[in-house]
Amino acid sequence: MASTNQSSSMASNDQSNFHQTLVVLIPFLAQGHLNQLMHLSHLILSHNIPVHYVSTPTHNLQAQIRVHGWDPNSISNIHFHSFKVPHFASPPPNPNDETKFPSHLTPSFDASSHLREPVATLVQSLSCVARKVVVIYDSLMGYVVQDVQNITNVKSYVFESTCAFTTSMFHYYKMGKPALEKSVLIPELPSLEGCFTTQFMDFINAQNEFHRFNDGNIFNTTRIIEGPYMELMEDISVGKKNWALGPFNPLTIEEERNRKQSKQKFIWVIRDADKGDIFNEDNVIRHELPKGFEERVEGMGLVIRDWAPQLEILSHPSTGGFMSHCGWNSCIESITMGVPIAAWPIHSDQPWNSVFITQVLKIGFGVKDWAQRNELVTASDIEKVVRKLMETKEGEEMRQRVTNLKDAVHKSMNGGGVSSVEIDSFIAHITR
């Protein structure tokens, strides 16, 4: 599989410089995965370690134009490698699917398998110009990186794109819920029925056989938030090191000239789910709201029909709550900005993440029970949870809890703090 000119020129440029350690990041081809490894790229670069980010041309561009929260000029310091894959179908989402899982993305997910050969070639090339190459790959890209185990100066680490709670609970349930030596809160979890398609579960299982070769697991979390579940992961994954290197996203957001005004009482993002190729403009749908709605809410609300600057919105002092599907990106961004959550899970890891938010951390309310996922969520359902979050004593206590958690996370990132020490320990580990 031939690489693009961008990748070829980058490989040749590296020949003139020998590096002690290089890091290669290989994300899964979906926004929540691309975004987290973009932020991790920035974090690793801050320690003066060269970073190579590998994906398709389409998904590299998607990752770059959607990253926010840090100086976009710093993207130029990341070495992007764009490898072409065979054309894949990019249909719009089907609202009539049996589950809400984005099965329309399956062709793009399947296309990721074609990255195996160019990734192996790239890592082999980089291994000649560095003492050590560290490959950090998404857990859903195990098939793609299977060949790097054969290169002597390469170490690989699995990136778990969801939280330590959900990951540890998955393994714990799979093991038959054995007795635990340590006291860990194990809440009642909803069924995973409706979370994934059978086809995607087969895709996940196809990756798992290649994970035994890795040297550890990386999470976008901090022990301040998930200490007990990081310890549970360490008990479950015997012999593997587990690193809590998050939060990856920046904790403070630079003010931008086009920042939303604080007079807005709500921001409603209404848009189609991503297609496999977000730049494919076929079958673009403009969602229409009830006639006169936008005029009625003028001065009170803002409707966005495109990609929203979520970190910027969450960091704004007038943001008092976040209605979220509870993907882990959104959860950790909301926590680090001190914003409570109205949890409305749709698919994948979201139902279990929402349990972590509402029952373990107690920094959010559920919009509707997962068992009622196929029932219509009415305007009164939404009004009820919003009022509960914004106008009740219980909601005020929740906002105080998430504020305290935010402060603790920020403090942990300072020199000597738990998160800072863990990051420094990881950097020392991969550069030793």
N, C-alpha and C positions, 0 to 999 in steps of 0.2 A: 504494500500500500504506500503510495508516494505521498510525501508531505507537501504542504504548500511552500511557496518561496520563503514565507516568513519563518517557518520552522527550519528550513534548510540553511538560511543565512545565519540563524541564531546558533545552530550547531557548529557552523564553521567559525563563528566569532569566538565561541568558547575554547576553541583549540589553542588560542594564543595565551590563555590564562589558566593556570592550574589552581584549583580551589581545594581547600581542606574538606569542605562539606557543601553539597548541593542538595536542595530539596525539590522533589518533583511531586506536584499535586494533581490527582486524577479524579475529578468530580463525576458524579452521575449526571445524566443529561436531563435534569429537571431543576426548575428555578430554586427551590428551597435547598438543593444540594450545591448548585453552582455558587450561590450567594455565600454560603457558609465557608466554602474553601477559598473564595475571593478574600473574605475577611481574614482567614487564617494566613493567606499569602502576605497580607499587610503586616500581620503580627510577626511572622517569621522574618520578613524583610527588616523590621525594626531592630533585629539582632544582627544585621549585616551578613545575612546568609542569602546567597542567590536563590531565587525561586523560579521554577519552571511550571507553568500551568498548562495542562494538556486537555484538549477537547476537540470538537468539530469546529469548523469555521463559524457556523451558525450559533453554536452555544458559547463559543468564546466571545463573540460579539454581544450576545445576550447578557452574559455575565458582566461585561464591561459597561454597557450602557445603563444597566440597572443598579450597579453598586452605588451606595450613597452613604454619607456619614463621614467620609474622609476626602482629602484633597484628590480630585480626579487625576491630577498631574502625576501622582505617585504610581498610577497604573503603568506608566512608561518604564518603571523599574522592574516590572514583572516580565519574564520571558514567556510569551504566549506561543504555543505550538498548536497550529490548526491543521488537523489531519482530515482529509476528505473521507467520507463514508458513502456507500451507494445511496442513491436517492431513496427517501422513505416517504410514505404517505403522511400528509399533515391535515387530517380532517378536523372540523370543528367538534366541540363536545356534543354528545348526544344526550339531551335531557331525559330521554325515555329509557336509558340504560337501567338494568335491574339494580345496580349499585351506583353510588355517587363517585366511585373511584374513577379517575380520569383515564379510562381505558383507551380513549382516542390517542393517547400518547404512546401506546404500545409499539407502533412501528419505529418511533425514534429510540425507544428503549432497546429494541432488538438490534437496531443499527449500531449501538454502542459496541457490540461484540467485534465489529470490524476494526476497532482500535487496537486489538491485541498485537498484531504484527508491528505497526508503527511505534507503539509504546515500547515494545521490547527493543526495537532498533534504536530508538532515542535513548533509552536508559543505558543500553550497551555503549553508545557513543559517549554519553556523559560520564560513564564510569572510567573512561580513559583519561579524562581531564580533571578528575577529583579523587581525593583519597577515599572519600565515602559519599555515596549517593543514598539519600533517604527518600523513599517513595511513600507518600501518604495517599491512600486510595479509598474512595467511598466503598462502604460495605457491599454495595450493589455492583461493584466493578471488579469483583474477585476473578472472574474469567479473564478479564482484559490483562491483568497483571501477573498471571500465573507463571510467566517465563522469567520474571526478574529474580526468582529464587535461585536461579542457576548462575547468577553473576556474583562473584565472591565479595566485592566491596559494596554490596547493596543491602540495605536494611529496609524492611517494609512495615508499615503500620496501617491498621484499619481505622478509617474515620467513621464513627457511628453518628449518623445525621440526626438522630432523635436524642431524647434525654436519657440519662443513666437510669432513671426510674422506669421508663417504658422498656428499655433494653433489658434491664435486670429482671423485670417482671416477666418478660417474654421467656427468658431462659429459666427462671424459677418455676413458672407454670409448666414449661416443657419437661422439666425434671420431676414433675409430679408434686410440687410444693413440699419439699422435704423440710424437716425441722431445722430451725436456724439456731446457731449458738449465740448470735448477737440479737439484741432486741431491735427489730426493724418494723415500722408500720407497714402492714400489707393490707391495703384496703380492698374491698370487694370490687372486682373489675368487670366491666361489661364484656359480653361476647365479642369476639372479633368478626362475627358474622356480618357481612356487608361492608367490611373495611377494605377488602381486596378482591380482585377477580381471581378465579382459578388460574388463569393464564399468568398473572403477575406472581402468584405464589410459586408457580413452577419456575419462573424467572429467578425469584429469590433463592429457592432451593438449589438452583443450578450454580449459584455463586458460592454457596456455603462450603463446598468441598475444597475450595482453594484457600480458605481462611487459615487453615492449620499451619501455613508457612510463615505467617506474619510474626512480628516481634512485639506486638502490643496493640492496644486500642486507645483511640483518642476521642474525647467528647468535647462538644461545645457547651461546657457547663463549668461550674465551680463548686468546690466542696462546701462553700457557704450555703449554696442552695440544695445540693444533693449529696452531702457527705455520706449518710448512711447507705445510699444506693450505689455510690462509687465503691464503698467497702464491700457491699454485696457482690458487685461485679468482680472484685478482686478475689472473693471467696469462690465464685462460680468459675471464673477463667483461671484456673490454677496454672501457674508458670508463665502467665502473661501479665505484663505491666499495663495498668490502666491510668491514663493521664486525663485530668480535668483541666484543659487549657483555656477554657472560656472565662467570661464571655468574649467571643471573637469580635463582636460589633463594638464600635467606639462608644464610650460612655458619655461623651459630651459631643454635641453637634454644633459645628460652626454655623453661625447665622448666615443665611443666604439672602440675596436681594429680593428673591421672589417668595419669601416665607409667607405662609398663610397668616392672615390677620387674626388676632385673638378674639375678635368679635364673633367669629363663627361658633355656633353652638353645637354643630355636628358636621362631620365630613362623611359622606356616603360614597364609597368606591363601588361602582357598578360596571362590570366588564365581564366579557367571556373569560372562561378559564383559558390558560395558555394552550396553544396548539404545539405540536412537535417542533414546528418551525414558526416562531412568533413573527417572522418577517414575511411569511406567506400571507398575502392579503386576500386570498380567495375566501369566499363565504364569510366575510367580515359582517358581524351583526351589531347594529346600534340599538341598545336597549332603550326602549321608550318608557318613561314613567307616566303616571296618570296625568291627563291634560291639566295644565295649570299648576302642577305640583311645584316645579322649580320657581315659578313666580311667587307662589304662596310662601315659600321658605326663604326667599331672598333676604339677606341680612341675618338669617338665623342658621342657615345650613348651606353646605357646598357639596355639589354632586361632581364627582370625578369619574370620567369614563376611560381613563387610561391608567398606566402604571403610576401608583401613588408613592410619594417619598415618605415611606412609613416611619423611618427613624426620626425624620424631621417633625412629623406630626406628633409622634409619641413624646418627643422631648419638649414640645411646646407647653408652657405652664398652664394654658387653658384646657389642656386635654385631661379630662377627669375619668375616662373609662374607654375601653377598647372592646368592641364586639368582634370576636375572632374565632376562626375555625380551629385554632389551637395547633397549628403546625409549630414545630419547635423553634424555628426562626422567630415567629411572631411572639411566642411565649417568652423567650429569653430577652428579646428586645423590649417587651412590655415591662418585664421585671426590672431590667437595668435602667429604665426610664421612670420607674415608680408608678406605673399605671395599672389599676386592677382590670380584670378581664370578665366580660360576659361571654361564657364559653358555648360555642355552637359547633361541635365537631361534625365532620362530614364523612371522612374516610381515612384510611391508612392508620397512622399512629395517633391521630387526633383524639379519638375517644379516651384512650388511656392517658394521653397528655392532659386532657381536660380533668380527669380524676385527680391527677397530681396537682393541678392548679386549684381545684375547688375543694378537695378533701384533705390533701396533705399539706400544701402551703397555705390553703384557705385565703387566697387572694383573688377569688373570682366566684361568680355564680353561674350555674348552668342555665341555658336558655330553654332546653328541653332534654329530657332523659333520652339516652341513646336507644333504649328499647322502643321509644316512640319516634324513631328517626324517619319513618315513612309517613308520619302524619304531617299535615300542613302546619307550619309555624305561622300563626296569625299576628296581625298588628298588635293585638292586645297582649299576646305572649311577650313580644319584644318590649312593649311599653312597660309591662310589669317588671321585667328584669332590669330595664334601664332605670326606672324609678327606684327599685330596690338598691341598685348600685349607687345612685346619685343622691337620693333624698332620705335614706333611712339611717338610723344609728348603726345598724349592722354594716351598711355600706361604708359609713365613715370609719368604722373599726377596720374594715378591710383595706381601705385606702391607707390607713396608718400602718398596717402590717406590711403592705407592699412598699411603702416609703422606707420603713425600717430595714426591709430586706435590700432595697436599692442601696441605702447608705452603707450597709454591711458589705455588699458586693463591691462598691466603689472603694471602700477602705481596704478591702482584701487585695485590690490591684496595686496599691501603693507599695513601695519598697518594704520588704519584710512581711507583707501580708500573705495570707494563705495562697491566694491565686498567683501573686507575683513570685512566690517561692516555687510553686509548682511549674510555672512557665520557665523560670530560670533553670530548674532542675532538668526539664525536658531538653532545653537548649544545650545544657552541659552534657546530657546523655548522648545526644546525636552528634555532638562535635568532639567527643572524647577520642 
